[in-house]
Structure formats: C-alpha cells, structure tokens
Amino acid sequence: MIFAILGGMAFAGIHVHIMNGIALVMICLFIYLNIGPYRKLQVAVVTEKWSDGGINLGKIRRIVGINLCLGLINVVVGAGGRFIS
C-alpha cells in the first residue's frame, strides 16, 4: 500500500518510520529470547535444575514485558501518528 499510493518509504510520514524501527527492535528481542533464555529454560526443565530455570523464566518475563510495552507504543504511534506529522 505504501509503495502503490505514496511511491515508497521515502514519502511516508515519520510515524511509519518510527513504527518500523520499533518493530525491528521487537523482532531482535524475540530472536534473542528464543536463542538465549528460552533454550536455557528448556534445558533446565529437562535436567530438573529449577533454580536455573527460574532465572531464565525471569529473563523471559522481562523481555516479554518490554516487547508488550513496545507493541503498545507502536499502536499509539500508528493510530495517532498521522495527526502529528
């Protein structure tokens, strides 16, 4: 839609670029979550090392909370961005 109507990202509003940047950060956090703490949590559960699992579960909760906040910011920027620029 951006390419058909506006002619590309260069002509999109600043709110679209902000949303794109936030989405990239969210993707990076999700990839880190799956590569790091989630795999360590799986290993801790299989080996029944519950203290290690609890530490990794805390990291997962923190990352998911950050991603949730970024997603909510993204919705606000997307919904109200056209009124700003």
SEKOLKOL-464829 format. One record per residue: residue number from 1; x, y, z of N, C-alpha, C in turn. Coordinates in pm, whole numbers. Example, Ala and Ser with C-alpha at 12.3 -4.5 7.8 and 13.67 -1.06 7.14 Angstrom:
BEGIN
+-----+--------+--------+--------+--------+---------+--------+--------+--------+--------+
| pos |  neast | nnorth |    nup | caeast | canorth |   caup |  ceast | cnorth |    cup |
+-----+--------+--------+--------+--------+---------+--------+--------+--------+--------+
|   1 |   1319 |   -569 |    780 |   1230 |    -450 |    780 |   1320 |   -330 |    780 |
|   2 |   1285 |   -225 |    708 |   1367 |    -106 |    714 |   1290 |      3 |    787 |
+-----+--------+--------+--------+--------+---------+--------+--------+--------+--------+
//
This chain:
BEGIN
+-----+--------+--------+--------+--------+---------+--------+--------+--------+--------+
| pos |  neast | nnorth |    nup | caeast | canorth |   caup |  ceast | cnorth |    cup |
+-----+--------+--------+--------+--------+---------+--------+--------+--------+--------+
|   1 |     83 |   -118 |      0 |      0 |       0 |      0 |     88 |    126 |      0 |
|   2 |    193 |    124 |     79 |    282 |     241 |     85 |    347 |    264 |    -52 |
|   3 |    385 |    156 |   -117 |    452 |     170 |   -246 |    354 |    209 |   -356 |
|   4 |    232 |    158 |   -350 |    134 |     187 |   -454 |     81 |    329 |   -444 |
|   5 |     52 |    376 |   -325 |    -11 |     507 |   -308 |     92 |    618 |   -293 |
|   6 |    191 |    598 |   -207 |    287 |     705 |   -176 |    411 |    702 |   -264 |
|   7 |    443 |    589 |   -323 |    562 |     579 |   -405 |    684 |    529 |   -331 |
|   8 |    669 |    482 |   -211 |    781 |     425 |   -135 |    791 |    481 |      5 |
|   9 |    886 |    427 |     80 |    905 |     467 |    219 |    957 |    610 |    233 |
|  10 |   1021 |    662 |    131 |   1075 |     798 |    138 |    965 |    902 |    153 |
|  11 |    846 |    868 |    107 |    734 |     963 |    113 |    637 |    935 |    227 |
|  12 |    668 |    834 |    307 |    583 |     801 |    422 |    612 |    898 |    536 |
|  13 |    516 |    912 |    625 |    532 |    1000 |    741 |    634 |    946 |    840 |
|  14 |    677 |   1033 |    929 |    777 |     994 |   1030 |    722 |    885 |   1121 |
|  15 |    591 |    884 |   1142 |    532 |     783 |   1230 |    549 |    642 |   1172 |
|  16 |    548 |    631 |   1040 |    568 |     500 |    977 |    712 |    452 |   1001 |
|  17 |    807 |    542 |    993 |    947 |     506 |   1018 |    969 |    470 |   1165 |
|  18 |    903 |    541 |   1254 |    913 |     509 |   1397 |    856 |    371 |   1424 |
|  19 |    740 |    342 |   1364 |    679 |     211 |   1380 |    770 |    101 |   1327 |
|  20 |    832 |    126 |   1213 |    923 |      29 |   1154 |   1043 |      4 |   1245 |
|  21 |   1099 |    109 |   1302 |   1212 |      95 |   1393 |   1176 |     17 |   1518 |
|  22 |   1060 |     48 |   1576 |   1015 |     -25 |   1695 |    993 |   -171 |   1662 |
|  23 |    937 |   -198 |   1545 |    914 |    -337 |   1505 |   1046 |   -413 |   1491 |
|  24 |   1148 |   -348 |   1439 |   1279 |    -414 |   1426 |   1338 |   -447 |   1563 |
|  25 |   1322 |   -356 |   1658 |   1370 |    -381 |   1794 |   1293 |   -499 |   1855 |
|  26 |   1162 |   -502 |   1832 |   1081 |    -612 |   1884 |   1122 |   -746 |   1824 |
|  27 |   1153 |   -747 |   1695 |   1197 |    -869 |   1629 |   1330 |   -916 |   1688 |
|  28 |   1422 |   -823 |   1709 |   1552 |    -858 |   1768 |   1536 |   -915 |   1908 |
|  29 |   1449 |   -856 |   1987 |   1424 |    -908 |   2122 |   1365 |  -1048 |   2117 |
|  30 |   1274 |  -1072 |   2023 |   1214 |   -1204 |   2011 |   1316 |  -1309 |   1969 |
|  31 |   1403 |  -1274 |   1875 |   1507 |   -1367 |   1832 |   1601 |  -1398 |   1948 |
|  32 |   1643 |  -1294 |   2022 |   1729 |   -1315 |   2139 |   1660 |  -1405 |   2241 |
|  33 |   1531 |  -1383 |   2261 |   1455 |   -1462 |   2357 |   1458 |  -1610 |   2320 |
|  34 |   1438 |  -1640 |   2194 |   1436 |   -1779 |   2151 |   1574 |  -1843 |   2150 |
|  35 |   1676 |  -1767 |   2117 |   1811 |   -1823 |   2112 |   1870 |  -1839 |   2252 |
|  36 |   1843 |  -1744 |   2340 |   1907 |   -1744 |   2471 |   1823 |  -1805 |   2582 |
|  37 |   1746 |  -1722 |   2651 |   1678 |   -1769 |   2773 |   1579 |  -1883 |   2753 |
|  38 |   1510 |  -1887 |   2640 |   1410 |   -1993 |   2621 |   1476 |  -2130 |   2607 |
|  39 |   1583 |  -2136 |   2531 |   1654 |   -2265 |   2515 |   1718 |  -2307 |   2646 |
|  40 |   1770 |  -2211 |   2721 |   1828 |   -2243 |   2852 |   1720 |  -2291 |   2948 |
|  41 |   1601 |  -2234 |   2938 |   1489 |   -2278 |   3021 |   1451 |  -2421 |   2986 |
|  42 |   1447 |  -2453 |   2857 |   1416 |   -2590 |   2816 |   1516 |  -2690 |   2873 |
|  43 |   1643 |  -2656 |   2865 |   1748 |   -2745 |   2918 |   1733 |  -2758 |   3069 |
|  44 |   1705 |  -2649 |   3137 |   1691 |   -2653 |   3283 |   1572 |  -2739 |   3325 |
|  45 |   1464 |  -2735 |   3248 |   1347 |   -2817 |   3282 |   1377 |  -2965 |   3259 |
|  46 |   1442 |  -2996 |   3148 |   1474 |   -3136 |   3119 |   1569 |  -3193 |   3224 |
|  47 |   1669 |  -3114 |   3264 |   1766 |   -3161 |   3363 |   1720 |  -3137 |   3507 |
|  48 |   1604 |  -3079 |   3522 |   1543 |   -3051 |   3653 |   1629 |  -2961 |   3741 |
|  49 |   1692 |  -2862 |   3679 |   1765 |   -2759 |   3753 |   1672 |  -2639 |   3767 |
|  50 |   1590 |  -2644 |   3869 |   1480 |   -2548 |   3881 |   1528 |  -2407 |   3910 |
|  51 |   1638 |  -2391 |   3981 |   1687 |   -2255 |   4009 |   1735 |  -2188 |   3880 |
|  52 |   1804 |  -2262 |   3795 |   1845 |   -2207 |   3666 |   1723 |  -2176 |   3579 |
|  53 |   1625 |  -2263 |   3584 |   1502 |   -2240 |   3509 |   1429 |  -2115 |   3556 |
|  54 |   1428 |  -2093 |   3687 |   1363 |   -1974 |   3741 |   1432 |  -1846 |   3698 |
|  55 |   1564 |  -1850 |   3693 |   1639 |   -1732 |   3647 |   1605 |  -1701 |   3502 |
|  56 |   1604 |  -1804 |   3419 |   1574 |   -1783 |   3277 |   1428 |  -1744 |   3256 |
|  57 |   1339 |  -1797 |   3338 |   1199 |   -1758 |   3327 |   1181 |  -1611 |   3362 |
|  58 |   1257 |  -1563 |   3459 |   1253 |   -1420 |   3492 |   1301 |  -1334 |   3377 |
|  59 |   1407 |  -1380 |   3308 |   1455 |   -1307 |   3191 |   1350 |  -1305 |   3080 |
|  60 |   1284 |  -1420 |   3061 |   1180 |   -1428 |   2959 |   1066 |  -1332 |   2991 |
|  61 |   1024 |  -1329 |   3115 |    915 |   -1238 |   3155 |    953 |  -1092 |   3131 |
|  62 |   1076 |  -1058 |   3162 |   1121 |    -920 |   3142 |   1120 |   -883 |   2993 |
|  63 |   1171 |   -972 |   2910 |   1176 |    -945 |   2766 |   1036 |   -938 |   2707 |
|  64 |    948 |  -1026 |   2750 |    810 |   -1023 |   2701 |    741 |   -895 |   2747 |
|  65 |    768 |   -850 |   2868 |    711 |    -724 |   2916 |    760 |   -605 |   2836 |
|  66 |    889 |   -604 |   2804 |    944 |    -496 |   2721 |    879 |   -499 |   2584 |
|  67 |    866 |   -620 |   2526 |    804 |    -632 |   2394 |    657 |   -587 |   2397 |
|  68 |    588 |   -617 |   2507 |    450 |    -572 |   2520 |    442 |   -420 |   2522 |
|  69 |    528 |   -357 |   2599 |    529 |    -210 |   2606 |    563 |   -149 |   2469 |
|  70 |    661 |   -207 |   2401 |    695 |    -157 |   2269 |    580 |   -175 |   2171 |
|  71 |    508 |   -285 |   2182 |    392 |    -306 |   2096 |    282 |   -205 |   2122 |
|  72 |    259 |   -173 |   2248 |    159 |     -72 |   2281 |    200 |     66 |   2232 |
|  73 |    328 |     97 |   2244 |    378 |     224 |   2191 |    360 |    228 |   2039 |
|  74 |    385 |    114 |   1976 |    369 |     105 |   1831 |    224 |    131 |   1789 |
|  75 |    130 |     79 |   1865 |    -12 |     101 |   1835 |    -47 |    249 |   1850 |
|  76 |      2 |    312 |   1955 |    -25 |     454 |   1977 |     35 |    539 |   1866 |
|  77 |    159 |    509 |   1829 |    224 |     583 |   1722 |    151 |    564 |   1590 |
|  78 |    111 |    441 |   1565 |     40 |     411 |   1440 |    -97 |    476 |   1433 |
|  79 |   -168 |    475 |   1545 |   -303 |     532 |   1545 |   -301 |    684 |   1547 |
|  80 |   -207 |    743 |   1615 |   -206 |     888 |   1628 |   -101 |    958 |   1545 |
|  81 |    -20 |    883 |   1476 |     91 |     941 |   1402 |     51 |   1033 |   1290 |
|  82 |    -56 |   1002 |   1223 |    -95 |    1088 |   1110 |   -144 |   1225 |   1156 |
|  83 |   -181 |   1236 |   1282 |   -222 |    1367 |   1334 |   -102 |   1451 |   1375 |
|  84 |     12 |   1387 |   1398 |    132 |    1458 |   1441 |    206 |   1515 |   1321 |
|  85 |    225 |   1432 |   1217 |    305 |    1477 |   1103 |    222 |   1541 |    995 |
+-----+--------+--------+--------+--------+---------+--------+--------+--------+--------+
//
